Amino acid sequence: MALSYKARRGWALVILLIGLPVYIIAAVSLIALIDRPSVLVELLIYVGLGVVWAIPFKFIFKGIGQENPDDPAP
C-alpha cells in the first residue's frame, strides 16, 4: 500500500526532526569508537554515512516539495 502525499510529508518531517539527529549522534559515536583515523578516512566515513541514511527513505522524500497531487485541479 502506497503512502498518501500527506502521510509522506508527515513521515518526512518526523525523519528529519527526530531520526536524523539520532542518526548523527550515532555516526559521531561510531567515529569516536575508532582510534582517531586520518582526516581523509574520517571524511570518507562521514560522507558515506551521510549518503547511506537517505537511501531507505528515498520513496518518502520523493516529490515532497511539489504541490499535492491528490488535490483536485482548480
Secondary structure, 3 states (H helix, E strand, C coil): CCCCHHHHHHHHHHHHHHHHHHHHHHHHHHHHHCCCCCHHHHHHHHHHHHHHCCHHHHHHHCCCCCCCCCCCCC
